[in-house]
Amino acid sequence: MFNIEKKAFASQVTSLQFINEQILVEGTGPYLMFFNITNNVNFKSVSIFKHSRVHGIRIINNDNCKLIAAYGSKALKIFEYEITTTNNNYDVDLKEKASIELKDWILDAKFLFENEQSDIPTDIALALGHNFVEVYDINLTTKKYEVHSEVNCIIYSAKFYGNTLSTLKLASGTVFNVVILWNVLNKSNGSAIIQEFKGHEGVIFAMDFTDDGKKICSVSDDRTLRVWTINDRKSIVLYGHTSRIWDCILTDKYAITVSEDTTCRVWDYNNESCAACWEGHYGKDIWCVAMSPERDIVATGGGDSGVRLWNLKDLESNKIESTSGLKEISLPNQDTYIDPALKDSLPKKEFIRNFAQVGDKKSIFVTNTGYILANDLSTDESSVLYQDKSFCNYSMIDVSECQRIIGCGDLSGNVLLLSPDNSFKPIKWKAHEGKVFDVYFEKSNNPNIVYFFSYSINNEMFWNTIDISDISNPVVTLKKKIKLTVNTVMCLTYSEEHNILLMGCRHGSVIVYKITNDDSNETIEPVFRYVGAHGRDALTCITIDKSLSTSNSLVFYSTGRDGNYIQFRATGKLLNGDINEQDPIKIEEIGKSKITKGWLEKIIIVNNTKLLLGFFQKRFFVYNDDKKYEVMSIACGGAHRKWYFSTETETINKAEFAFYRKEKLYVYLRNIKYEKPFKEEKLQDNLHGKEIRAIKFIDDSFIESDKPKEDNGLLITGAEDSLLKFLKYEPESSIQIHSRSSIRKHTSVIKNLGFSVGLNKLLFSSGACEELNAWKLEIKDDNSEMMNDSDLYINCVNYVSAPHVSPASSETRIMDMDVYSLGSLKLREYANDNGIHLIIAGYSDSLTRLWIFNENTNKFEVIACGKLTNRCILRTKFQFMSFDDNTKELIALVSATDGQVYFCNCTSIIKRYLDGELSKSEELVSFSKITLHQSGINGIDSKIDMNNKQRIILATGGDDNACSTAYVDISKNEQNILSVSKYGKFTQEFAHSSALTDVKIFNDSYLLTISEDQRLNIWAIKINNEDKIDLELIESRYIDIADVSCMDVKKISSKIDDKKWKVALSGIGIQILYITLN
């Protein structure tokens, strides 16, 4: 009756294995996914198991034999495969050779050969959960050998070593915290145990051998890695992970581990040190790790569905551990450059006071003797650029981006311009009456114009234009005087397209100036101030993103010493020159991410890639925000008052870093010419790192598109990791689900999502900590100038957050909510209610509240609150009804942990509020209730009966494993009071073998239910002529994601005759299904 198709899938990555240097095989859920890492293409996905997930993959790849063995739970399948190439595109022909179901869990598998010279396996050995081994022929038809270990216990992990049965050894990781190494084929009369490795304080989760089998490593619940030498009782113990370690790889030089703490660590175990800590996964758990055959690429797979690639060759170049890897710039001998006539009047001890860097060519530094020197980094020779005693005690210095001008400021208010290669004579003038706090250069769209800023203690800043059309004779003219409203300017940037100057201050605010004319005598004042962008921490950098900015909007980023970077969008008449408009500019936070617990100091955009620069734990780091990984890290002793970084490429192949510490200057020059062995570090998108609690399809009406599709493939999700994510799948090309945008605003789990349309297209999100947010959505499916690598533009701006109304000490959660646009409801025919939205929210403290969000005032307001029960509210839903007298009613359905559904009429409260008759929040009361379950109701859905518009069809699912359906007839008396005139119900006990988590009615008479038992059931809702309601099970299917907690259903086609729906299921992962009614 129903045809169910699997269309898209994303869940925990539980196994990885390389076929060769170009092809990686991933095990996720029941799927084997094949990737070409040179172009990041998933070229094949095959579902191989019905009820198991892939826990391990073993591969034979030689000229005479190509086999893949995949196992999960108690199932094993062996495939023959052939890789083909057409027009540089890979494909794989996968043919099942054999399969078997065992009575115990499979923990490891090993192909066995007749002898060491053979390259065609004859058997396969399986390590099982009760510490015994079974050996089968390669066709899995005959069990050739079985042996039980002398240690009779359950094991958590196992690892084989050896290629033939006679040399085969097994390392068993026991629940008693011991690794036991034993011979599978015991040729002696003595014990088969070779050695027991004791020392762990937790169960053993994984082990691995070196290629020669002389060393073994083990990882454990105790968060340690231990490397053992066989026939030696001692071990190397390495600490660093903050949570359990799940998997490991051991080579002659390195041990690689992945952990619950979402890091991958590379250990130089011979030196007992951590060589690298790679971060790139979200939330919780990296489950598996694999290494390419040539031992230069590492792949990690996480609980966030992501797959990351790491280049081992980058280890030495990307992480500088001491100043020995840096070049120290020393002052030349004083006798070589100091004028003898000045020597006696200058300080005897000379040191570097400040510096600026001219790329990889020169370091410019000012000494306490007032000399400004240029050090040629290629020859290490220094030359004098200038000498002035006014720079002895203090100096500010900066270099223009074109690297042709040096700017300096001193204690007396003097400003100096120099050429690093003496192209023009020094230019010095008295700019200020007091100390020059700082100097800045900003580039212009005209390559011959450079902007130069200097500011002093009396809150004055001068903005000069430097014309370098003739570099031998630069012309300096005053452009503007700027009135400062802050004491310390940390950074500034200028948009010539919008004539907007942006400044960041020490107290975390953004200050906006508008230039409206060319009058150089005018002193401009701020037109807007965005306060507290980074709290009370310093705002360290502002960078404009020209690729996302338009004539009507200016997109820019800020970084701060709170560890956050923020994306802003400025809009308003001011951008187009109209300064007289009321509220001429509006600045909105588009997104905010906390990157480090340390300081973020700068953001630069290189080839449309955002690189974040900062300091943490005495290191300087460069973080690629687009790919979510640390590109480079240098031990530099901590944050520095003066430092410099520049790179030509986003991969940091050619870059310079310099810093000044303890009166010394250090420079790191990087020039790496090798080619990366893969296209991008992110092979498969990270989704959520924790359980997904809310999922919604995005309707076509929310998308501006000139090319509508049958299925736009857009989703939005909220999860326990507090992330709001926009996801996209391509149902006809791949099962992959891609992340398009991530937003972190919530401080804890997001449980509920809802859409509404008024003056804008809005998204509402709510969850733990009583958080309720309204977001303004803008989605374009075209080749927008705002997008670089995608034809999909998503802008989700945090509109307004609702105030907390519960006591501050409580930990109240919003358990569920529903949203209705009052503009579309039209309860008042005599008024326009467009832009007013009604939200019903159920709280964990047993209260139910009605909220109004008004777009015209940008405010949330509670208009009703009621305690319908003393139990925790679990589900809320609106149901709109129209009666025979043409009146409209909005009914709220509320369910709780007491198994009852409460009916509340919201209409009169809404009308009184809209008419201005509601002076304070009213009490929300129910006019009826019905009992449908013995315990909590986790899912609720409703619809109006097609044949009786005053009848509600109701479906629920509960903790009691039951599914209930009911019809409820609503009547209204002369006083417009609603009541239940008739109802009938049916409860299907044991509808699932575990608690139901959600229910959805579709196609008017069918019901979808999901449960913790990982099954999706389709039921027919039947009401006979005698008004007896019943449920009939039509279909039951296994779901490939665990702990499924919520779902969404949407009809794919708008045509009445088309009977196709898409279903989104979420829990620990996401699965998209198509359901077609035949």
VOLUM-744028 format. One record per residue (C-alpha): y, z, x. Coordinates in pm, whole numbers, plus 50000, padded with zeros to 5 digits. Layout:
YZX;...
//
This chain:
500005000050000;502355008850283;502564991950620;503835015250894;505095000251220;506075018951535;509395004551653;510965027751909;509955058852098;511345083652349;509795116352454;508855136852756;507765116653057;504465132553155;503105108853421;504365083253673;502585060653920;503655030954133;501594999054136;503624985554429;507154988054564;508574969454263;506524981253963;506365016353822;504085027453538;505265055453312;503175076753078;505105090152779;503455100752458;500585076352393;502355048152577;502015031552916;505395016253005;505754991253289;509074988453478;510444964253733;512644987553938;514454958754112;516224949753787;515584981253574;513654962153309;510904977053095;508824945353065;505804959652881;504914989552664;501404995752532;500175023752305;496755033652439;495895066352263;495755075851897;496165113451922;496775121052290;499655118152530;499225103352876;498895131753128;497755112153432;497625076753570;495465064753860;495755029353998;493705006054220;495754976854347;494174953554605;493274916854627;489774922154484;490374948854222;493184959153989;492414988953767;494425015353581;492835047653463;494905067853216;493885101453079;495295126552837;493815156952669;490055149152655;490375111152652;490085086252939;490625048652933;490195023353213;492054990353205;491894958553406;495364944753465;497024913953609;500714911453697;502234877153632;505684863453713;507624836953522;511184828053625;511404860753820;510344880453510;507274902453528;504584905753265;501284924153265;498014914553105;496264947253019;492624945952909;490684977152814;487544979653024;486095012952912;486935045252733;485405079452678;486065111752486;484925143852658;484505179652542;486935194552792;490455187552918;490775162353199;492945175553483;492415148353746;490635115353791;489585097554110;488145062754165;485115064354397;483765037254627;480335030454769;481675034955122;484995038055304;485155000655371;484734990055009;487744981254795;485984979054458;485265012654292;481815019154150;482405052953988;485115076253863;485175114153910;486795136753652;487925172653709;487695192753388;489405223953259;486525247953308;486285240353680;483525214753682;483305178153781;481655149053606;481075115353775;480635084053562;479975048153648;483065026053635;482135013753285;481905049653157;478445043453016;476405066853238;477065101753364;475775100153721;476535135053842;477755168653713;478515200353904;480115233653816;482125253454067;480785286654185;484015301854057;483445302853684;486915302653531;489505281753354;491745261753584;495305249653518;495285221553773;492985201353995;493325175754273;490655153954433;490535142854797;488125116854929;487095081454839;483315085154818;481105110254642;479755123154973;483275131055104;484805141954773;486535175654767;488335192754480;491195217454495;491115239054181;494195258954075;492885289053890;494395313053639;493805339953903;496605325354121;494125311854378;493585276554508;489875269954568;488865240454786;485215230454743;482795201954813;481835183254498;478565171554653;477185201954835;474715190255097;473845224855226;472035254355077;475125275755123;478335278554930;480225247154834;483525265354877;485385254255188;488305278155160;490215300054915;494005299954945;495515332654824;499155342754809;500665329054489;501785354154228;501375330653933;499025304153801;498785271653997;500315241353822;499785213454078;498455205554426;498485176354666;496965166555003;498395148955303;496855114855371;494575129255639;493475158055416;494345184455675;497105200855471;497405209755107;500405221554909;500445241054584;503135249954332;503085278354090;504465298853808;505945321254079;508555293954162;507295288854515;505875259854711;503175268454961;501895245055229;498475254055366;496635241355669;492925238655597;490835262955805;493945284155860;494765314855654;498525312155704;500845293155473;504435281555473;506225296455172;509335278755048;511745293054790;514535274954609;513565265754255;514875289453991;512065282653742;508415272253734;507365242653947;505315216553763;504345189454013;504345181554384;503715154854647;502865161655012;503445138155306;503285143855680;507005151655687;508105161955340;506925180755035;508535170254707;508565192954403;509865190854046;510595220453828;511495235253494;515005239853639;515485201553614;515785196453989;513715176954236;513635192654580;512645176554905;511335201355160;511195196355535;508315220755550;507845217855926;511325233055964;510855254655654;514035241455493;515155222955182;516285188255286;517645178054946;518075190354591;518355161154352;519865166554010;519895140153739;517885152953445;519175173153150;518175204752976;514755216653075;511775204353279;510995176153515;507315171853447;506125146353701;506905129854033;505545098754204;506065081654541;505945044654621;503135031354848;505505028055145;506715063755097;510405055155061;511035057554685;510555088454470;510415086554090;510855116853862;510195119353488;511745146053273;511535163952945;514785145852859;512875112452844;514655100753158;513185084353468;515125086753793;514635068954123;515575084654456;515715068454797;514205089955072;516095069455329;519305083955190;518305119255290;519835119055634;522895098655539;523735114955205;523555151155307;525455162655615;524395198055698;526775207555979;529895196956162;527665181356427;527475151356195;531285149156185;533825137256433;536275163756552;539735150256626;541195167956926;544775168757037;545455149057355;546675166257669;550285177057615;551325161857945;550445127157815;552955126657533;555345156657523;558805150157660;559235172857968;562775180557855;561415195457530;558345212857667;559975246757730;561475248057380;558205240657202;555315264557119;552895269057410;549795267257188;549635234757003;547575228356689;547375204456398;549505215656102;548775187755853;547205153155844;546795120755651;544115094455684;544625056855720;541155046055605;538605043855882;541185032356133;543535060956212;544085097956158;547745107556136;548525143756206;551575165856244;551475193156508;553325226156528;555405210356805;556925185956556;555035156156693;553465131256453;550545114656627;548225086056534;544635088356656;542735055556676;539245064556552;537575035656733;538955044257077;539815081157025;543225074257182;546365090157038;549925077057033;553245092256931;554775079756608;557665104256580;558965137956700;561255161356512;561585199056550;562155202256173;558425196056129;557345223756368;556925251156108;556135231255796;555235196155692;553955177355387;552405143155448;550845114955247;549855078455301;550415050055056;547325033254910;548205001355095;548115022655415;551365007555541;553685037455487;553495074355576;555695099055389;556645133855513;558735163155393;560015194155574;561445228855510;565035217055503;564615190855230;564375161255464;562125132055380;560725108255643;559035074355612;556965060555902;554765030955975;551295039656111;551465009456342;555255010456412;555984980156191;559414995056107;561695021456248;561445056656101;563605062555792;564855098055738;567245111855480;568285144855324;566665143354980;566635179854871;568575211854932;565465232255000;561825230755101;559945199155007;556945211554813;555035179054828;555235141254855;553225114954665;552755077554675;551875056354371;551035019654387;552784993254180;551464961854017;553734943754262;552034944954606;555454945754774;556654976354582;555515012154652;556625042654454;557435074354646;557905109054492;559195141154647;560035174254484;561655206754587;561925243354492;564775238554244;562585219453997;563945185654095;561855155154175;563125122054309;561335089754235;562065062554487;561125025854505;560205012154848;560454974354882;558214962455168;558664925155117;559914926055474;557774953055632;560014954155937;562904965255714;561774985055407;564424990755140;564445024754969;566255028754635;566335057354386;564495048754062;564745081153864;565525117953884;562875139053715;563395173453566;560355195053624;559335221553374;556635236353597;556805252653937;553895234854099;552955198454048;549355192554152;549105155154088;550765125653917;550105089753817;552135061753663;551255034953408;553595005553455;552154988353147;553285017052924;556115031153142;554445065053120;554425090453402;551715117353382;551735149853582;549215177953619;550255213453700;548735244753847;548315260153501;546025232853370;548495212853159;549365175853134;553095167153126;554215133152993;557425114453085;558655081752934;560825056753123;563035037352881;565625021053109;566505012453470;569375037153507;568765053953844;571315081253767;569405092853459;567375124853481;564285121253264;562725150753086;559215155852948;558525141052605;555185158552557;553095186052709;549355190252654;548835227152728;545745243152873;543585212552926;541715232153192;542515266853064;544555285553323;542895267453613;544725241153812;544635204953697;543915186954022;543905149853944;544905124753676;543445089653690;544205061353447;541285039753332;542785005253292;539504990353170;539605012452859;543365012252802;545054987552569;548634979752474;548395006452204;546415032952388;546315048252732;542995062852849;543035086753142;540915114053303;541775147953445;539825170953674;540295208153716;539275238453910;537335250453607;534695224753708;535435202053408;536615166653380;538215154853057;538745120352911;541965116552712;543415089452495;547175087352437;548425068052134;551705065151944;554925045851915;556075059552249;553635037152435;555465006752301;558905020252385;559965036852058;561045071652168;562955080151850;559895082051624;558775116151500;555635126751688;555985096451920;552815103952119;549445119052043;546955129252311;543345134652209;540365147152407;537725119952387;535165138352595;534725168252822;531985175953073;531415204953308;530115190353632;530085220153867;530525257553887;532905250754171;536135230454185;536575194654073;539385180354281;539555143254204;538165114454001;538225078954133;537075046953964;535285022454192;533894990254044;534155005953695;532075035753810;533505070853786;533045091754101;533885128754083;534875147154399;534765184654442;533715215454634;530905239754560;529025264854774;530865255255093;530115218255043;532085187454950;530255165454701;530595131154542;529035128854196;528355096154015;529095104953653;527845072053509;524415075953673;524475114153666;523495121654023;525005135254343;525705106254576;526745125554884;527115161355002;528745174355320;528705209855455;532405215355527;532815252955492;534295252855141;537335239454959;540295228055170;543995226355110;544145191855266;541325166455257;540795129255214;538075106955074;537845069555028;535055044854954;534805007554910;531735008354685;530295031354421;527165035154635;529245051054914;527785027255172;531165025055341;533275056355306;535475081155491;535895118455444;538315140055642;539375176355615;541505201455799;540045235755879;541125263156118;543745240856276;541125214156347;540625179856192;537145166556109;536355130856006;533135116355866;532835078555884;530005062855688;528885026755721;525375020955587;524204985055572;520674987655434;519974974755087;518774997654809;515134991454713;515974994154343;518814983554117;519935016953977;518955053254017;518665057153640;515605036853545;515335050853192;518095068553001;518195106052968;518265116552606;518145153352518;516725179352751;515735202452465;514455199352110;516425176051882;517465194651565;519505168051381;519205130251356;521055104451146;521145066651126;524655052551152;525385030650852;526674995050891;529865005450709;530815026751011;530564997251251;533174970151300;531104939151370;531354901851324;527584898151367;525764921351125;522094927751191;519214937450966;518924969251171;521874978851391;519645003451579;522315030551604;521515067651584;523335100051635;521525131851736;522285168551797;520025191851989;519425226052136;521125214652457;524435213852256;524885176652321;525965151752059;524465117952149;524895082452026;521685062852080;520645026752035;517325009052012;516464972051995;513574969851748;512544934651843;512644937052223;511524971352346;510405005652233;513065021352456;515895041852310;519115040052513;521915065352540;525315050052462;527545080652462;527245118352511;529675145152398;529585182152477;531835202452251;529445226852089;528585257752289;525085260852146;522515242651934;523655215151695;521615218051376;523375195651125;525165162151104;526945144650817;529165114450756;532115109550524;534775082850476;538385090250382;541485079750568;539195076550869;535475074050929;534405109650999;531405127451145;530805164451083;528605185951306;527635222451280;525185247451418;524945279951610;527905302751682;529315292751341;530685260551487;531825233651242;533595203051384;535115171651238;535075140151454;536915107451409;534585078051466;535425043251588;532485020051658;532834983251748;529944959651804;531634931551994;532824921452340;535674946152334;537984948352629;537264985552619;533674980652728;532374968453060;528594966453056;527924966652684;529044949552368;529114983352192;532245004752192;531915040652065;534885063952042;534215098351896;537265121051904;537115157951816;539415158751516;539505195251412;537285225951452;536885249851161;537985285851220;535355312951245;535255333850929;532445357951009;533025390351201;533615383751571;530645405251672;528145385851457;525955357551583;526085337851260;524605302951254;525315274551014;521775266050910;522545234850706;525415215650552;526195185750335;529415165650307;531035146850020;534225126350017;536335137049719;538175103849738;534965085549647;533935112049393;537155107549187;536925140048997;540605135948908;541435101948765;545155111048768;545355117349145;544365101849476;542095125549666;541375101649952;541195120050286;539885152450133;536285161550216;534055188650072;531475205950289;528845230650172;527475252150453;524625277050443;524805305950689;522195327750854;523905358950714;522885347450360;526355334650265;527095299950130;530595285850173;532485256250034;534905241750285;537675216550232;538715194350521;542015176750455;542835147550682;546465148250568;546985183150707;544155182850965;542935216550841;539705233150732;539905257950446;537305279150266;537685275649888;534555294349777;532005318349923;529005334149762;525955355249836;523345338149621;520535357649785;520055384550047;517955360750254;518915335750523;520085302550378;517995273750511;519045241950325;522045229350125;522595196649943;525085181249698;523905162849388;526405142649185;525825139248811;527595120848528;527175130948165;527235112447835;530825122947772;531795104648095;532515137148278;531395141948636;529865172448793;529045180749155;526115204549186;525125222549505;521445229249570;520835258749801;517475271049934;516625301550139;513795320650301;512895335749962;511375302549848;513915297049570;516375268849498;519765279149357;521955256249145;525755259849175;528435240148990;531255232249235;533335210249004;535715235448846;536435252249182;537265218649340;539585208149056;541465241049060;541925238149434;543145202149413;545535210849130;546995239449334;545645266349099;543435283249357;545385310249540;542425324049731;538765317349797;536615321249486;533115334749454;530385308449452;527755316849193;524595300049073;524015290348713;520225288648761;517415291649011;513755281549034;510975294049259;509095266549442;507555283549749;506125316449865;508385316950171;511175297450339;512155262350223;512695240850533;513295207450362;515025197450039;515945164249882;517005152949537;517905122749325;518865114748969;516045101848750;516495064448684;515585069048316;517465101248251;520795106048427;520895143148335;517615149848516;517385159148883;514175150849070;513755176949339;511375178249639;510915206749887;508735216150184;508145251350307;506745275450561;503745280750330;502385245950424;503095234750067;505075205949924;506695210549583;508335186449345;510175193849024;512305178248755;515285198148635;517175188248318;520845199148326;522795203848003;526425212847934;527835232647641;531215230147469;532805252747732;531585228548006;529175254748137;526045240048297;522555253248244;518945242648302;517565232147968;514115222348089;512175219548409;508685212448531;507215216748876;504135209049081;503155224949412;500715207749644;499235236149843;498065228050195;500045195650189;499935198850566;497965221150798;501125237650921;504685244850804;506625215450662;509925208950839;511615181850628;511195160350317;512905128150201;512715109249871;512795071349903;512415041749667;513015066049375;509385076449334;507995082049683;508255111949912;508005115150290;507005148650440;506735159550802;505205190650952;504505209451271;500985194851250;502465161851378;501655142651061;503795120850839;502595120250478;503665096150204;503355109049847;503875092649509;505935113449263;504505108948916;505905120848580;503855112148274;504945108547911;504365145347854;506815153948134;504065166148363;505015160748726;502475155048999;502105144249366;499555119449494;498915114649865;499215077649951;499215076950332;498945100950626;499805091450983;499835109351317;503285112551476;503605107051850;506275133651908;505585170951914;507345198251714;508895173151474;511715191651297;513885166551109;514065130750989;516315104950831;515385075650606;517475044850533;516715012350358;516944983650603;517954955550370;520494957850087;518464933249881;516844949349577;513554930849623;513174940949986;511024972050023;511514981350386;512835014250522;513465027650868;512515063450944;513835083951235;511735113951339;512885139251597;511645170351767;510655169352132;511615132852140;512405105451889;510235080451708;511455051751488;509125037651223;509405008850977;507755015150640;507154985050417;505944987550059;503524959149999;
//
